[in-house]
Amino acid sequence: MKEAFENAFNDVFEHFGVEVIFKPTNASSFPIIALLKEPESVYEVGSSQVIGQVAEFSVKASDVNPKNGDIIFVGTKKYKIHEEPLLDASNLIFKFQVVLIGK
């Protein structure tokens, strides 16, 4: 059963994933395939509203073990993981949110 899930996830990543550069905190960067959602969110800071970009990533656990503080490059955008990544119910996919820290 686990193999069936793994094959299904591999197909999803192959067809819908984007290549990103993953940079662990204390290691060299390397390319991986990730699923990416980039909605814009409005944040309130005092009496002002700021539009910031928070994205959600999904990566295969077999590719990487992400940690809070790691950096991900997508084209010219630079993201930082700002919450502890969690494994999904299958234990095959890490999901986490990142904040845009540079372009």
C-alpha angles and dihedrals in degrees: 000000000000090000090055091053091047092052091048092050091047090054092049092050092045094053103033104022128104127213112249134174112242118205115189115208096255104018143067121282123251138177123261136165116250139176109234135196115187110185119164115237130197116226127192117225109182107308094338131085119224124193108220130171120238117176132191121221132194118195133174114259088220089063102045146355101222123204135193107275098029117132129231125194119205110181105303095342123099120204132186124207106240102179135044109273115240130207116237123236092277092055087227102096131054116209124193144148126245135190125225108248102169148001 
